[in-house]
Amino acid sequence: MSSSGSAPEKPPHATRHPFEELLDHASGLAVVGFARGGGITRFSRGAERLFGYRAENLLGTATYEVLHAKEDLDRHFGSAALAEVSGSNVQFDAITRTRDLVPVEAVFQHVPGGMEDGTELLVLYRDRSALARVAQETEELSRMIRQEGSHSEREAEFLRELLRHTVENVQIALSVHELHSGMITYTNETFQELTGVPHPDVIGMTLEEVVKKYPETSERLCGYFERLRASASGRGEKPAPAHWELELPAGKRVVEVYGRLIAVEGHANQFILLIIEDNTERQRLQMQLVQSEKLAAMGQLAAGIAHEIRNPLATIYNALFDLDEIVENRSAEVADDINIAMEEIRRVQDIINNLLDFARESERSSGSADVNDVLRKTIRLVQHDLTGKNIQVKWELGDVGEVAISNNALKQILINLLTNAAQAMSSGGTLSLRTTVRPGLVPCRSNNPMTVKKSGGTARLRLGPGGSGERPAVQEKYGAHVRLEIEDTGPGVPPDVMSNIFNPFFTTKPPGSGTGLGLSVVHSLVEDCGGAVSVRSHPGEGTVFSIELPCYGSGMEEE
């Protein structure tokens, strides 16, 4: 090894070794040059940072032992070992100035012919401390994962299964398309129901192939999808959500269409998630609510007109009465005509009074009503519709007296049920009306006790227990009750519809022909007074609605 503290001066005419050019640009790397005997001939700035020495303190005097442990010298720096490792990477612990061990990866390279400073071996050191820490932390994490592995796997599997069920059963059509080819790689069940193409047939198809039977639908959906692809590729702006009425195998559907670009980690391809939200039912309900508002406005208008009509009718009636008194020696035919006119005016006045009573704001179910009297008056309101459809009314009224429900509430119940019966018999039939008094128990679901007047004090209907915020169970109320039955000879209610007929907004009528609120209102009003409503029907055999209402003054307890 050299005894000098500096490298020998290079003759001006000497040609630089190729490694000289490399080392001029590698000052930031930990590069150390060694002479044949192990003396250090080069020590880069990166080596100073790694080992903690200054170059001037090592050059020319230090040997292999300064930076390496004895076992590493024998393994990697002996003559035979150097011949084997030249040009390769080896890993070991180097020694710093403070005698700390630093895990390093060393790259050995012999310098053919040597450099002018005596360098015959170059070693590039890479600090592996950070990697070692990562390896240690990874091992610790692996150990923890192994301990919790079974639990984590079960939890992950549960979450995957939950996500799969959610995506499959959500009532929004989802399809995933490969960005460049447009090929479908996934769809949920709602998409398959909407398009009529089942799994696995739909996988591998394009959107155009799925809806090709419907030209207008294909033009709109495929055009929107192409705009999504263009925006995902940077060739245009993302299109706004589209709202269309489309013809699909599921029928005409009102849909909202939108999508987004998605990328899957570890997968080179990009995908487009296409979302088709079926808003047909929502739009139908909105239209029904609008129609309900129109009907309410028409009711107010009709009530106003009825008030205006009632005054001239009273004038005409008085004039006819005076005419009947004044005219002498009138013929029998004239007398009959006057009586008929006066009778018809009285009938019109009854209809107007019923209409105005029905239009007044209901006081819900409090009060009392004569079932038979209210039934007769309500029939007059719908008589024109019954006559026009050739519907015969069959009366079987018992001596039932009053029930514990207000006049207005009972009229609203009867109007809804009679209108439904008339619509069910559009080609004619028989409408049977029956009232009977029945003793015993009245099943009900009301948890609102109803207070009614009774001679000698205040009485309360005996209802079963029920707490606010809870779904009340079926209860029983003691005392006599009235059964009101309305039977039609229409086509009956299909079995698959029967369980839904009292649900709000449920209707089997064509769009625009009903709101689906009539029977829901009936159910609410009947149960609100502590009664019960039920229905019996068989296809082709007509329908019977039975309403149980508590008798007014029956089954009471003094408070």
Secondary structure, 3 states (H helix, E strand, C coil): CCCCCCCCCCCCCCCCCHHHHHHHCCCCCEEEEECCCCCEEEECHHHHHHHCCCHHHCCCCCCHHHHECHHHHHHHHCHHHHHHHCCCEEEEEEECCCCCEEEEEEEEEECCCCCCCCCCEEEEEEECHHHHHHHHHHHHHHHHHHHHHHHHHHHHHHHHHHHHHHHHHCCCEEEEEECCCCCEEEECHHHHHHHCCCCCCCCCCCHHHHCCCCHHHHHHHHHHHHHHHHHHCCCCCCCCCEEEEEEECCEEEEEEEEEEEEECCCCCCEEEEEEEEECHHHHHHHHHHHHHHHHHHHHHHHHHHHHHHHHHHHHHHHHHHHHHHHCCCCCHHHHHHHHHHHHHHHHHHHHHHHHHHHHCCCCCCCCCEEHHHHHHHHHHHHHHHHHHCCEEEEEEECCCCEECCCHHHHHHHHHHHHHHHHHHCCCCEEEEEEEEEECCEEEECCCCCCEEEECCEEEEECCCCCCCCCCCCCEEEECCEEEEEEEECCCCCCHHHHCCCCCCCCCCCCCCCCCCCHHHHHHHHHHHCCCEEEEEECCCCCEEEEEEEEECCCCEEEC
